Amino acid sequence: MTDRIDDESRARAWSTALNLRQQLAATATSIAETEDGVADTLDRMARARPRDAERLRARAAHARRFAARERAQAAIYRASPGGVPADDKGA
């Protein structure tokens, strides 16, 4: 009886973990898309405001780097549902 309950608990926990990983991946993807939009807006502003162009382009580049990190994180959540990401080694 205890083994069956443990198996059911493990199955529920596994299902919940997979669902949470997918939600995290979707959230990270959404954040990346938002950051890309911010970067595009900053680039347009840089074209319209030559005096501020350098600063605005730097912020746009930062937003794109952040978007890339979020996409990478989403890929990790989608790629390794069974445990620790391969590059993490449990640290």
PyMOL Python script that loads the backbone (N, CA, C, O; Angstrom):
from pymol import cmd

cmd.read_pdbstr("""\
ATOM      1  N   MET A   1       0.820  -1.193   0.000  1.00  0.00           N
ATOM      2  CA  MET A   1       0.000   0.000   0.000  1.00  0.00           C
ATOM      3  C   MET A   1       0.867   1.261   0.000  1.00  0.00           C
ATOM      4  O   MET A   1       0.610   2.200  -0.754  1.00  0.00           O
ATOM      5  N   THR A   2       1.891   1.274   0.849  1.00  0.00           N
ATOM      6  CA  THR A   2       2.759   2.449   0.938  1.00  0.00           C
ATOM      7  C   THR A   2       3.479   2.702  -0.372  1.00  0.00           C
ATOM      8  O   THR A   2       3.637   3.853  -0.781  1.00  0.00           O
ATOM      9  N   ASP A   3       3.924   1.625  -1.047  1.00  0.00           N
ATOM     10  CA  ASP A   3       4.615   1.790  -2.328  1.00  0.00           C
ATOM     11  C   ASP A   3       3.710   2.442  -3.359  1.00  0.00           C
ATOM     12  O   ASP A   3       4.149   3.295  -4.130  1.00  0.00           O
ATOM     13  N   ARG A   4       2.443   2.037  -3.372  1.00  0.00           N
ATOM     14  CA  ARG A   4       1.495   2.605  -4.328  1.00  0.00           C
ATOM     15  C   ARG A   4       1.294   4.096  -4.051  1.00  0.00           C
ATOM     16  O   ARG A   4       1.277   4.899  -4.984  1.00  0.00           O
ATOM     17  N   ILE A   5       1.146   4.464  -2.806  1.00  0.00           N
ATOM     18  CA  ILE A   5       0.974   5.870  -2.437  1.00  0.00           C
ATOM     19  C   ILE A   5       2.221   6.654  -2.812  1.00  0.00           C
ATOM     20  O   ILE A   5       2.126   7.753  -3.360  1.00  0.00           O
ATOM     21  N   ASP A   6       3.387   6.097  -2.519  1.00  0.00           N
ATOM     22  CA  ASP A   6       4.640   6.765  -2.880  1.00  0.00           C
ATOM     23  C   ASP A   6       4.752   6.945  -4.387  1.00  0.00           C
ATOM     24  O   ASP A   6       5.167   8.003  -4.859  1.00  0.00           O
ATOM     25  N   ASP A   7       4.379   5.907  -5.146  1.00  0.00           N
ATOM     26  CA  ASP A   7       4.428   6.006  -6.605  1.00  0.00           C
ATOM     27  C   ASP A   7       3.473   7.082  -7.115  1.00  0.00           C
ATOM     28  O   ASP A   7       3.817   7.848  -8.015  1.00  0.00           O
ATOM     29  N   GLU A   8       2.281   7.138  -6.542  1.00  0.00           N
ATOM     30  CA  GLU A   8       1.311   8.158  -6.949  1.00  0.00           C
ATOM     31  C   GLU A   8       1.809   9.553  -6.581  1.00  0.00           C
ATOM     32  O   GLU A   8       1.649  10.494  -7.359  1.00  0.00           O
ATOM     33  N   SER A   9       2.404   9.690  -5.416  1.00  0.00           N
ATOM     34  CA  SER A   9       2.947  10.981  -4.998  1.00  0.00           C
ATOM     35  C   SER A   9       4.076  11.415  -5.923  1.00  0.00           C
ATOM     36  O   SER A   9       4.159  12.577  -6.323  1.00  0.00           O
ATOM     37  N   ARG A  10       4.932  10.476  -6.251  1.00  0.00           N
ATOM     38  CA  ARG A  10       6.036  10.779  -7.169  1.00  0.00           C
ATOM     39  C   ARG A  10       5.505  11.189  -8.537  1.00  0.00           C
ATOM     40  O   ARG A  10       6.009  12.136  -9.141  1.00  0.00           O
ATOM     41  N   ALA A  11       4.499  10.485  -9.023  1.00  0.00           N
ATOM     42  CA  ALA A  11       3.919  10.799 -10.331  1.00  0.00           C
ATOM     43  C   ALA A  11       3.293  12.191 -10.320  1.00  0.00           C
ATOM     44  O   ALA A  11       3.453  12.947 -11.278  1.00  0.00           O
ATOM     45  N   ARG A  12       2.585  12.535  -9.251  1.00  0.00           N
ATOM     46  CA  ARG A  12       1.998  13.876  -9.145  1.00  0.00           C
ATOM     47  C   ARG A  12       3.085  14.938  -9.070  1.00  0.00           C
ATOM     48  O   ARG A  12       2.983  15.982  -9.714  1.00  0.00           O
ATOM     49  N   ALA A  13       4.116  14.674  -8.293  1.00  0.00           N
ATOM     50  CA  ALA A  13       5.214  15.637  -8.163  1.00  0.00           C
ATOM     51  C   ALA A  13       5.912  15.821  -9.512  1.00  0.00           C
ATOM     52  O   ALA A  13       6.244  16.942  -9.897  1.00  0.00           O
ATOM     53  N   TRP A  14       6.130  14.730 -10.215  1.00  0.00           N
ATOM     54  CA  TRP A  14       6.774  14.787 -11.532  1.00  0.00           C
ATOM     55  C   TRP A  14       5.927  15.600 -12.506  1.00  0.00           C
ATOM     56  O   TRP A  14       6.448  16.436 -13.244  1.00  0.00           O
ATOM     57  N   SER A  15       4.634  15.354 -12.503  1.00  0.00           N
ATOM     58  CA  SER A  15       3.723  16.078 -13.382  1.00  0.00           C
ATOM     59  C   SER A  15       3.717  17.576 -13.051  1.00  0.00           C
ATOM     60  O   SER A  15       3.742  18.422 -13.946  1.00  0.00           O
ATOM     61  N   THR A  16       3.683  17.880 -11.775  1.00  0.00           N
ATOM     62  CA  THR A  16       3.716  19.281 -11.341  1.00  0.00           C
ATOM     63  C   THR A  16       5.028  19.942 -11.750  1.00  0.00           C
ATOM     64  O   THR A  16       5.033  21.080 -12.220  1.00  0.00           O
ATOM     65  N   ALA A  17       6.126  19.239 -11.575  1.00  0.00           N
ATOM     66  CA  ALA A  17       7.441  19.784 -11.944  1.00  0.00           C
ATOM     67  C   ALA A  17       7.516  20.059 -13.439  1.00  0.00           C
ATOM     68  O   ALA A  17       8.013  21.109 -13.848  1.00  0.00           O
ATOM     69  N   LEU A  18       7.036  19.142 -14.252  1.00  0.00           N
ATOM     70  CA  LEU A  18       7.050  19.340 -15.709  1.00  0.00           C
ATOM     71  C   LEU A  18       6.183  20.533 -16.097  1.00  0.00           C
ATOM     72  O   LEU A  18       6.560  21.334 -16.953  1.00  0.00           O
ATOM     73  N   ASN A  19       5.030  20.641 -15.465  1.00  0.00           N
ATOM     74  CA  ASN A  19       4.135  21.766 -15.747  1.00  0.00           C
ATOM     75  C   ASN A  19       4.799  23.091 -15.362  1.00  0.00           C
ATOM     76  O   ASN A  19       4.725  24.065 -16.111  1.00  0.00           O
ATOM     77  N   LEU A  20       5.431  23.125 -14.221  1.00  0.00           N
ATOM     78  CA  LEU A  20       6.112  24.348 -13.784  1.00  0.00           C
ATOM     79  C   LEU A  20       7.262  24.705 -14.715  1.00  0.00           C
ATOM     80  O   LEU A  20       7.464  25.879 -15.024  1.00  0.00           O
ATOM     81  N   ARG A  21       8.009  23.720 -15.161  1.00  0.00           N
ATOM     82  CA  ARG A  21       9.109  23.982 -16.093  1.00  0.00           C
ATOM     83  C   ARG A  21       8.586  24.589 -17.393  1.00  0.00           C
ATOM     84  O   ARG A  21       9.196  25.506 -17.942  1.00  0.00           O
ATOM     85  N   GLN A  22       7.452  24.075 -17.884  1.00  0.00           N
ATOM     86  CA  GLN A  22       6.875  24.622 -19.110  1.00  0.00           C
ATOM     87  C   GLN A  22       6.380  26.054 -18.892  1.00  0.00           C
ATOM     88  O   GLN A  22       6.527  26.904 -19.771  1.00  0.00           O
ATOM     89  N   GLN A  23       5.800  26.317 -17.734  1.00  0.00           N
ATOM     90  CA  GLN A  23       5.365  27.680 -17.417  1.00  0.00           C
ATOM     91  C   GLN A  23       6.561  28.626 -17.337  1.00  0.00           C
ATOM     92  O   GLN A  23       6.501  29.752 -17.830  1.00  0.00           O
ATOM     93  N   LEU A  24       7.638  28.169 -16.718  1.00  0.00           N
ATOM     94  CA  LEU A  24       8.851  28.990 -16.636  1.00  0.00           C
ATOM     95  C   LEU A  24       9.431  29.249 -18.021  1.00  0.00           C
ATOM     96  O   LEU A  24       9.875  30.360 -18.313  1.00  0.00           O
ATOM     97  N   ALA A  25       9.428  28.240 -18.861  1.00  0.00           N
ATOM     98  CA  ALA A  25       9.931  28.409 -20.223  1.00  0.00           C
ATOM     99  C   ALA A  25       9.082  29.425 -20.980  1.00  0.00           C
ATOM    100  O   ALA A  25       9.617  30.282 -21.684  1.00  0.00           O
ATOM    101  N   ALA A  26       7.774  29.331 -20.838  1.00  0.00           N
ATOM    102  CA  ALA A  26       6.885  30.275 -21.522  1.00  0.00           C
ATOM    103  C   ALA A  26       7.093  31.691 -21.000  1.00  0.00           C
ATOM    104  O   ALA A  26       7.083  32.646 -21.777  1.00  0.00           O
ATOM    105  N   THR A  27       7.276  31.832 -19.713  1.00  0.00           N
ATOM    106  CA  THR A  27       7.512  33.154 -19.125  1.00  0.00           C
ATOM    107  C   THR A  27       8.830  33.737 -19.617  1.00  0.00           C
ATOM    108  O   THR A  27       8.896  34.913 -19.973  1.00  0.00           O
ATOM    109  N   ALA A  28       9.866  32.930 -19.638  1.00  0.00           N
ATOM    110  CA  ALA A  28      11.171  33.402 -20.117  1.00  0.00           C
ATOM    111  C   ALA A  28      11.086  33.824 -21.584  1.00  0.00           C
ATOM    112  O   ALA A  28      11.684  34.826 -21.975  1.00  0.00           O
ATOM    113  N   THR A  29      10.353  33.072 -22.389  1.00  0.00           N
ATOM    114  CA  THR A  29      10.173  33.424 -23.796  1.00  0.00           C
ATOM    115  C   THR A  29       9.424  34.744 -23.924  1.00  0.00           C
ATOM    116  O   THR A  29       9.781  35.588 -24.746  1.00  0.00           O
ATOM    117  N   SER A  30       8.401  34.919 -23.124  1.00  0.00           N
ATOM    118  CA  SER A  30       7.635  36.167 -23.143  1.00  0.00           C
ATOM    119  C   SER A  30       8.499  37.362 -22.732  1.00  0.00           C
ATOM    120  O   SER A  30       8.404  38.437 -23.323  1.00  0.00           O
ATOM    121  N   ILE A  31       9.329  37.168 -21.731  1.00  0.00           N
ATOM    122  CA  ILE A  31      10.246  38.229 -21.299  1.00  0.00           C
ATOM    123  C   ILE A  31      11.205  38.573 -22.436  1.00  0.00           C
ATOM    124  O   ILE A  31      11.474  39.747 -22.692  1.00  0.00           O
ATOM    125  N   ALA A  32      11.715  37.558 -23.110  1.00  0.00           N
ATOM    126  CA  ALA A  32      12.645  37.789 -24.230  1.00  0.00           C
ATOM    127  C   ALA A  32      11.971  38.598 -25.334  1.00  0.00           C
ATOM    128  O   ALA A  32      12.570  39.521 -25.885  1.00  0.00           O
ATOM    129  N   GLU A  33      10.737  38.254 -25.653  1.00  0.00           N
ATOM    130  CA  GLU A  33      10.012  38.993 -26.687  1.00  0.00           C
ATOM    131  C   GLU A  33       9.801  40.446 -26.272  1.00  0.00           C
ATOM    132  O   GLU A  33       9.925  41.353 -27.095  1.00  0.00           O
ATOM    133  N   THR A  34       9.486  40.668 -25.011  1.00  0.00           N
ATOM    134  CA  THR A  34       9.307  42.029 -24.510  1.00  0.00           C
ATOM    135  C   THR A  34      10.612  42.805 -24.598  1.00  0.00           C
ATOM    136  O   THR A  34      10.620  43.959 -25.027  1.00  0.00           O
ATOM    137  N   GLU A  35      11.714  42.182 -24.195  1.00  0.00           N
ATOM    138  CA  GLU A  35      13.019  42.845 -24.248  1.00  0.00           C
ATOM    139  C   GLU A  35      13.410  43.180 -25.693  1.00  0.00           C
ATOM    140  O   GLU A  35      14.007  44.226 -25.947  1.00  0.00           O
ATOM    141  N   ASP A  36      13.078  42.299 -26.632  1.00  0.00           N
ATOM    142  CA  ASP A  36      13.337  42.606 -28.043  1.00  0.00           C
ATOM    143  C   ASP A  36      12.547  43.838 -28.475  1.00  0.00           C
ATOM    144  O   ASP A  36      13.061  44.683 -29.208  1.00  0.00           O
ATOM    145  N   GLY A  37      11.307  43.939 -28.023  1.00  0.00           N
ATOM    146  CA  GLY A  37      10.497  45.112 -28.335  1.00  0.00           C
ATOM    147  C   GLY A  37      11.079  46.381 -27.731  1.00  0.00           C
ATOM    148  O   GLY A  37      11.094  47.433 -28.371  1.00  0.00           O
ATOM    149  N   VAL A  38      11.557  46.275 -26.498  1.00  0.00           N
ATOM    150  CA  VAL A  38      12.210  47.420 -25.850  1.00  0.00           C
ATOM    151  C   VAL A  38      13.437  47.837 -26.653  1.00  0.00           C
ATOM    152  O   VAL A  38      13.659  49.025 -26.885  1.00  0.00           O
ATOM    153  N   ALA A  39      14.227  46.864 -27.073  1.00  0.00           N
ATOM    154  CA  ALA A  39      15.438  47.163 -27.850  1.00  0.00           C
ATOM    155  C   ALA A  39      15.089  47.855 -29.163  1.00  0.00           C
ATOM    156  O   ALA A  39      15.747  48.821 -29.550  1.00  0.00           O
ATOM    157  N   ASP A  40      14.060  47.367 -29.848  1.00  0.00           N
ATOM    158  CA  ASP A  40      13.644  47.990 -31.103  1.00  0.00           C
ATOM    159  C   ASP A  40      13.208  49.437 -30.870  1.00  0.00           C
ATOM    160  O   ASP A  40      13.544  50.326 -31.653  1.00  0.00           O
ATOM    161  N   THR A  41      12.468  49.665 -29.803  1.00  0.00           N
ATOM    162  CA  THR A  41      12.027  51.024 -29.465  1.00  0.00           C
ATOM    163  C   THR A  41      13.219  51.922 -29.168  1.00  0.00           C
ATOM    164  O   THR A  41      13.264  53.064 -29.626  1.00  0.00           O
ATOM    165  N   LEU A  42      14.173  51.421 -28.414  1.00  0.00           N
ATOM    166  CA  LEU A  42      15.362  52.215 -28.103  1.00  0.00           C
ATOM    167  C   LEU A  42      16.166  52.540 -29.361  1.00  0.00           C
ATOM    168  O   LEU A  42      16.711  53.637 -29.481  1.00  0.00           O
ATOM    169  N   ASP A  43      16.242  51.599 -30.294  1.00  0.00           N
ATOM    170  CA  ASP A  43      16.930  51.868 -31.565  1.00  0.00           C
ATOM    171  C   ASP A  43      16.213  52.953 -32.357  1.00  0.00           C
ATOM    172  O   ASP A  43      16.861  53.831 -32.927  1.00  0.00           O
ATOM    173  N   ARG A  44      14.893  52.905 -32.399  1.00  0.00           N
ATOM    174  CA  ARG A  44      14.140  53.962 -33.099  1.00  0.00           C
ATOM    175  C   ARG A  44      14.364  55.312 -32.424  1.00  0.00           C
ATOM    176  O   ARG A  44      14.531  56.328 -33.098  1.00  0.00           O
ATOM    177  N   MET A  45      14.367  55.318 -31.110  1.00  0.00           N
ATOM    178  CA  MET A  45      14.620  56.560 -30.381  1.00  0.00           C
ATOM    179  C   MET A  45      16.018  57.089 -30.688  1.00  0.00           C
ATOM    180  O   MET A  45      16.216  58.297 -30.822  1.00  0.00           O
ATOM    181  N   ALA A  46      16.981  56.182 -30.798  1.00  0.00           N
ATOM    182  CA  ALA A  46      18.361  56.595 -31.091  1.00  0.00           C
ATOM    183  C   ALA A  46      18.445  57.285 -32.456  1.00  0.00           C
ATOM    184  O   ALA A  46      19.196  58.246 -32.625  1.00  0.00           O
ATOM    185  N   ARG A  47      17.677  56.793 -33.419  1.00  0.00           N
ATOM    186  CA  ARG A  47      17.671  57.440 -34.741  1.00  0.00           C
ATOM    187  C   ARG A  47      17.036  58.823 -34.684  1.00  0.00           C
ATOM    188  O   ARG A  47      17.428  59.722 -35.428  1.00  0.00           O
ATOM    189  N   ALA A  48      16.063  58.994 -33.809  1.00  0.00           N
ATOM    190  CA  ALA A  48      15.351  60.269 -33.713  1.00  0.00           C
ATOM    191  C   ALA A  48      16.046  61.269 -32.793  1.00  0.00           C
ATOM    192  O   ALA A  48      15.775  62.468 -32.859  1.00  0.00           O
ATOM    193  N   ARG A  49      16.929  60.787 -31.948  1.00  0.00           N
ATOM    194  CA  ARG A  49      17.591  61.660 -30.974  1.00  0.00           C
ATOM    195  C   ARG A  49      19.103  61.477 -31.052  1.00  0.00           C
ATOM    196  O   ARG A  49      19.680  60.771 -30.226  1.00  0.00           O
ATOM    197  N   PRO A  50      19.740  62.089 -32.012  1.00  0.00           N
ATOM    198  CA  PRO A  50      21.182  61.897 -32.228  1.00  0.00           C
ATOM    199  C   PRO A  50      22.031  62.189 -30.990  1.00  0.00           C
ATOM    200  O   PRO A  50      23.045  61.527 -30.767  1.00  0.00           O
ATOM    201  N   ARG A  51      21.635  63.153 -30.200  1.00  0.00           N
ATOM    202  CA  ARG A  51      22.425  63.475 -29.001  1.00  0.00           C
ATOM    203  C   ARG A  51      22.441  62.339 -27.986  1.00  0.00           C
ATOM    204  O   ARG A  51      23.412  62.170 -27.248  1.00  0.00           O
ATOM    205  N   ASP A  52      21.369  61.569 -27.953  1.00  0.00           N
ATOM    206  CA  ASP A  52      21.251  60.471 -26.993  1.00  0.00           C
ATOM    207  C   ASP A  52      21.502  59.108 -27.626  1.00  0.00           C
ATOM    208  O   ASP A  52      21.355  58.077 -26.970  1.00  0.00           O
ATOM    209  N   ALA A  53      21.879  59.104 -28.897  1.00  0.00           N
ATOM    210  CA  ALA A  53      21.954  57.851 -29.661  1.00  0.00           C
ATOM    211  C   ALA A  53      22.889  56.820 -29.038  1.00  0.00           C
ATOM    212  O   ALA A  53      22.543  55.643 -28.947  1.00  0.00           O
ATOM    213  N   GLU A  54      24.049  57.249 -28.617  1.00  0.00           N
ATOM    214  CA  GLU A  54      25.017  56.279 -28.064  1.00  0.00           C
ATOM    215  C   GLU A  54      24.454  55.581 -26.824  1.00  0.00           C
ATOM    216  O   GLU A  54      24.520  54.358 -26.705  1.00  0.00           O
ATOM    217  N   ARG A  55      23.908  56.362 -25.920  1.00  0.00           N
ATOM    218  CA  ARG A  55      23.336  55.804 -24.693  1.00  0.00           C
ATOM    219  C   ARG A  55      22.141  54.896 -25.006  1.00  0.00           C
ATOM    220  O   ARG A  55      22.007  53.823 -24.418  1.00  0.00           O
ATOM    221  N   LEU A  56      21.280  55.321 -25.922  1.00  0.00           N
ATOM    222  CA  LEU A  56      20.104  54.526 -26.266  1.00  0.00           C
ATOM    223  C   LEU A  56      20.493  53.219 -26.962  1.00  0.00           C
ATOM    224  O   LEU A  56      19.894  52.174 -26.705  1.00  0.00           O
ATOM    225  N   ARG A  57      21.490  53.281 -27.837  1.00  0.00           N
ATOM    226  CA  ARG A  57      21.933  52.049 -28.497  1.00  0.00           C
ATOM    227  C   ARG A  57      22.584  51.081 -27.508  1.00  0.00           C
ATOM    228  O   ARG A  57      22.445  49.864 -27.632  1.00  0.00           O
ATOM    229  N   ALA A  58      23.286  51.631 -26.539  1.00  0.00           N
ATOM    230  CA  ALA A  58      23.886  50.779 -25.504  1.00  0.00           C
ATOM    231  C   ALA A  58      22.795  50.082 -24.699  1.00  0.00           C
ATOM    232  O   ALA A  58      22.914  48.900 -24.373  1.00  0.00           O
ATOM    233  N   ARG A  59      21.743  50.809 -24.384  1.00  0.00           N
ATOM    234  CA  ARG A  59      20.635  50.187 -23.644  1.00  0.00           C
ATOM    235  C   ARG A  59      19.912  49.154 -24.501  1.00  0.00           C
ATOM    236  O   ARG A  59      19.474  48.119 -23.999  1.00  0.00           O
ATOM    237  N   ALA A  60      19.788  49.438 -25.797  1.00  0.00           N
ATOM    238  CA  ALA A  60      19.174  48.474 -26.705  1.00  0.00           C
ATOM    239  C   ALA A  60      20.003  47.190 -26.756  1.00  0.00           C
ATOM    240  O   ALA A  60      19.454  46.088 -26.740  1.00  0.00           O
ATOM    241  N   ALA A  61      21.313  47.338 -26.818  1.00  0.00           N
ATOM    242  CA  ALA A  61      22.196  46.158 -26.836  1.00  0.00           C
ATOM    243  C   ALA A  61      22.052  45.362 -25.543  1.00  0.00           C
ATOM    244  O   ALA A  61      22.037  44.131 -25.567  1.00  0.00           O
ATOM    245  N   HIS A  62      21.946  46.055 -24.430  1.00  0.00           N
ATOM    246  CA  HIS A  62      21.758  45.382 -23.141  1.00  0.00           C
ATOM    247  C   HIS A  62      20.438  44.605 -23.136  1.00  0.00           C
ATOM    248  O   HIS A  62      20.383  43.467 -22.670  1.00  0.00           O
ATOM    249  N   ALA A  63      19.388  45.221 -23.652  1.00  0.00           N
ATOM    250  CA  ALA A  63      18.087  44.546 -23.711  1.00  0.00           C
ATOM    251  C   ALA A  63      18.163  43.296 -24.586  1.00  0.00           C
ATOM    252  O   ALA A  63      17.554  42.276 -24.261  1.00  0.00           O
ATOM    253  N   ARG A  64      18.901  43.366 -25.684  1.00  0.00           N
ATOM    254  CA  ARG A  64      19.033  42.190 -26.560  1.00  0.00           C
ATOM    255  C   ARG A  64      19.846  41.077 -25.888  1.00  0.00           C
ATOM    256  O   ARG A  64      19.545  39.895 -26.055  1.00  0.00           O
ATOM    257  N   ARG A  65      20.860  41.458 -25.140  1.00  0.00           N
ATOM    258  CA  ARG A  65      21.629  40.431 -24.399  1.00  0.00           C
ATOM    259  C   ARG A  65      20.739  39.764 -23.351  1.00  0.00           C
ATOM    260  O   ARG A  65      20.787  38.548 -23.165  1.00  0.00           O
ATOM    261  N   PHE A  66      19.935  40.566 -22.677  1.00  0.00           N
ATOM    262  CA  PHE A  66      19.016  40.018 -21.674  1.00  0.00           C
ATOM    263  C   PHE A  66      18.022  39.071 -22.344  1.00  0.00           C
ATOM    264  O   PHE A  66      17.731  37.996 -21.820  1.00  0.00           O
ATOM    265  N   ALA A  67      17.504  39.476 -23.507  1.00  0.00           N
ATOM    266  CA  ALA A  67      16.567  38.621 -24.242  1.00  0.00           C
ATOM    267  C   ALA A  67      17.230  37.295 -24.618  1.00  0.00           C
ATOM    268  O   ALA A  67      16.609  36.237 -24.518  1.00  0.00           O
ATOM    269  N   ALA A  68      18.467  37.354 -25.043  1.00  0.00           N
ATOM    270  CA  ALA A  68      19.186  36.123 -25.412  1.00  0.00           C
ATOM    271  C   ALA A  68      19.352  35.206 -24.204  1.00  0.00           C
ATOM    272  O   ALA A  68      19.198  33.991 -24.322  1.00  0.00           O
ATOM    273  N   ARG A  69      19.665  35.779 -23.044  1.00  0.00           N
ATOM    274  CA  ARG A  69      19.792  34.961 -21.826  1.00  0.00           C
ATOM    275  C   ARG A  69      18.462  34.317 -21.454  1.00  0.00           C
ATOM    276  O   ARG A  69      18.423  33.160 -21.037  1.00  0.00           O
ATOM    277  N   GLU A  70      17.381  35.063 -21.605  1.00  0.00           N
ATOM    278  CA  GLU A  70      16.062  34.506 -21.295  1.00  0.00           C
ATOM    279  C   GLU A  70      15.704  33.369 -22.249  1.00  0.00           C
ATOM    280  O   GLU A  70      15.137  32.361 -21.827  1.00  0.00           O
ATOM    281  N   ARG A  71      16.030  33.525 -23.530  1.00  0.00           N
ATOM    282  CA  ARG A  71      15.780  32.444 -24.489  1.00  0.00           C
ATOM    283  C   ARG A  71      16.607  31.209 -24.147  1.00  0.00           C
ATOM    284  O   ARG A  71      16.124  30.081 -24.248  1.00  0.00           O
ATOM    285  N   ALA A  72      17.834  31.426 -23.749  1.00  0.00           N
ATOM    286  CA  ALA A  72      18.690  30.296 -23.349  1.00  0.00           C
ATOM    287  C   ALA A  72      18.106  29.598 -22.127  1.00  0.00           C
ATOM    288  O   ALA A  72      18.112  28.370 -22.046  1.00  0.00           O
ATOM    289  N   GLN A  73      17.609  30.370 -21.190  1.00  0.00           N
ATOM    290  CA  GLN A  73      17.003  29.776 -19.990  1.00  0.00           C
ATOM    291  C   GLN A  73      15.750  28.985 -20.370  1.00  0.00           C
ATOM    292  O   GLN A  73      15.525  27.890 -19.853  1.00  0.00           O
ATOM    293  N   ALA A  74      14.943  29.535 -21.266  1.00  0.00           N
ATOM    294  CA  ALA A  74      13.746  28.816 -21.718  1.00  0.00           C
ATOM    295  C   ALA A  74      14.138  27.489 -22.367  1.00  0.00           C
ATOM    296  O   ALA A  74      13.482  26.470 -22.151  1.00  0.00           O
ATOM    297  N   ALA A  75      15.196  27.506 -23.151  1.00  0.00           N
ATOM    298  CA  ALA A  75      15.657  26.272 -23.798  1.00  0.00           C
ATOM    299  C   ALA A  75      16.093  25.238 -22.767  1.00  0.00           C
ATOM    300  O   ALA A  75      15.838  24.045 -22.932  1.00  0.00           O
ATOM    301  N   ILE A  76      16.741  25.688 -21.718  1.00  0.00           N
ATOM    302  CA  ILE A  76      17.155  24.767 -20.653  1.00  0.00           C
ATOM    303  C   ILE A  76      15.929  24.141 -19.993  1.00  0.00           C
ATOM    304  O   ILE A  76      15.894  22.932 -19.768  1.00  0.00           O
ATOM    305  N   TYR A  77      14.936  24.950 -19.687  1.00  0.00           N
ATOM    306  CA  TYR A  77      13.718  24.414 -19.060  1.00  0.00           C
ATOM    307  C   TYR A  77      13.025  23.404 -19.958  1.00  0.00           C
ATOM    308  O   TYR A  77      12.482  22.410 -19.477  1.00  0.00           O
ATOM    309  N   ARG A  78      13.044  23.655 -21.257  1.00  0.00           N
ATOM    310  CA  ARG A  78      12.383  22.732 -22.185  1.00  0.00           C
ATOM    311  C   ARG A  78      13.218  21.488 -22.452  1.00  0.00           C
ATOM    312  O   ARG A  78      12.661  20.420 -22.709  1.00  0.00           O
ATOM    313  N   ALA A  79      14.545  21.602 -22.397  1.00  0.00           N
ATOM    314  CA  ALA A  79      15.423  20.513 -22.822  1.00  0.00           C
ATOM    315  C   ALA A  79      15.726  19.486 -21.747  1.00  0.00           C
ATOM    316  O   ALA A  79      16.016  18.333 -22.068  1.00  0.00           O
ATOM    317  N   SER A  80      15.667  19.865 -20.503  1.00  0.00           N
ATOM    318  CA  SER A  80      16.087  18.922 -19.467  1.00  0.00           C
ATOM    319  C   SER A  80      15.020  18.760 -18.384  1.00  0.00           C
ATOM    320  O   SER A  80      15.245  19.109 -17.225  1.00  0.00           O
ATOM    321  N   PRO A  81      13.860  18.229 -18.769  1.00  0.00           N
ATOM    322  CA  PRO A  81      12.793  18.087 -17.776  1.00  0.00           C
ATOM    323  C   PRO A  81      13.089  17.045 -16.715  1.00  0.00           C
ATOM    324  O   PRO A  81      12.397  16.983 -15.698  1.00  0.00           O
ATOM    325  N   GLY A  82      14.113  16.221 -16.937  1.00  0.00           N
ATOM    326  CA  GLY A  82      14.377  15.146 -16.009  1.00  0.00           C
ATOM    327  C   GLY A  82      15.310  15.483 -14.873  1.00  0.00           C
ATOM    328  O   GLY A  82      15.567  14.626 -14.026  1.00  0.00           O
ATOM    329  N   GLY A  83      15.821  16.677 -14.818  1.00  0.00           N
ATOM    330  CA  GLY A  83      16.733  16.979 -13.721  1.00  0.00           C
ATOM    331  C   GLY A  83      17.568  18.206 -13.967  1.00  0.00           C
ATOM    332  O   GLY A  83      17.115  19.179 -14.570  1.00  0.00           O
ATOM    333  N   VAL A  84      18.779  18.148 -13.498  1.00  0.00           N
ATOM    334  CA  VAL A  84      19.690  19.284 -13.548  1.00  0.00           C
ATOM    335  C   VAL A  84      20.185  19.481 -14.962  1.00  0.00           C
ATOM    336  O   VAL A  84      20.554  18.508 -15.620  1.00  0.00           O
ATOM    337  N   PRO A  85      20.205  20.729 -15.458  1.00  0.00           N
ATOM    338  CA  PRO A  85      20.754  20.966 -16.794  1.00  0.00           C
ATOM    339  C   PRO A  85      22.174  20.438 -16.904  1.00  0.00           C
ATOM    340  O   PRO A  85      22.921  20.456 -15.927  1.00  0.00           O
ATOM    341  N   ALA A  86      22.548  19.971 -18.076  1.00  0.00           N
ATOM    342  CA  ALA A  86      23.843  19.327 -18.280  1.00  0.00           C
ATOM    343  C   ALA A  86      25.008  20.230 -17.911  1.00  0.00           C
ATOM    344  O   ALA A  86      26.039  19.745 -17.445  1.00  0.00           O
ATOM    345  N   ASP A  87      24.863  21.541 -18.113  1.00  0.00           N
ATOM    346  CA  ASP A  87      25.976  22.449 -17.827  1.00  0.00           C
ATOM    347  C   ASP A  87      25.995  22.908 -16.390  1.00  0.00           C
ATOM    348  O   ASP A  87      26.887  23.669 -16.016  1.00  0.00           O
ATOM    349  N   ASP A  88      25.059  22.485 -15.569  1.00  0.00           N
ATOM    350  CA  ASP A  88      24.949  22.978 -14.191  1.00  0.00           C
ATOM    351  C   ASP A  88      25.698  22.077 -13.203  1.00  0.00           C
ATOM    352  O   ASP A  88      26.253  22.590 -12.231  1.00  0.00           O
ATOM    353  N   LYS A  89      25.733  20.799 -13.405  1.00  0.00           N
ATOM    354  CA  LYS A  89      26.431  19.809 -12.561  1.00  0.00           C
ATOM    355  C   LYS A  89      25.983  19.870 -11.095  1.00  0.00           C
ATOM    356  O   LYS A  89      26.729  19.496 -10.190  1.00  0.00           O
ATOM    357  N   GLY A  90      24.754  20.348 -10.877  1.00  0.00           N
ATOM    358  CA  GLY A  90      24.198  20.327  -9.528  1.00  0.00           C
ATOM    359  C   GLY A  90      24.712  21.403  -8.616  1.00  0.00           C
ATOM    360  O   GLY A  90      24.440  21.355  -7.416  1.00  0.00           O
ATOM    361  N   ALA A  91      25.448  22.380  -9.126  1.00  0.00           N
ATOM    362  CA  ALA A  91      25.988  23.451  -8.275  1.00  0.00           C
ATOM    363  C   ALA A  91      24.948  24.453  -7.907  1.00  0.00           C
ATOM    364  O   ALA A  91      25.241  25.414  -7.196  1.00  0.00           O
TER     365      ALA A  91
END
""", "prot")
cmd.dss("prot")
cmd.show_as("cartoon", "prot")
cmd.util.cbc("prot")
cmd.orient("prot")
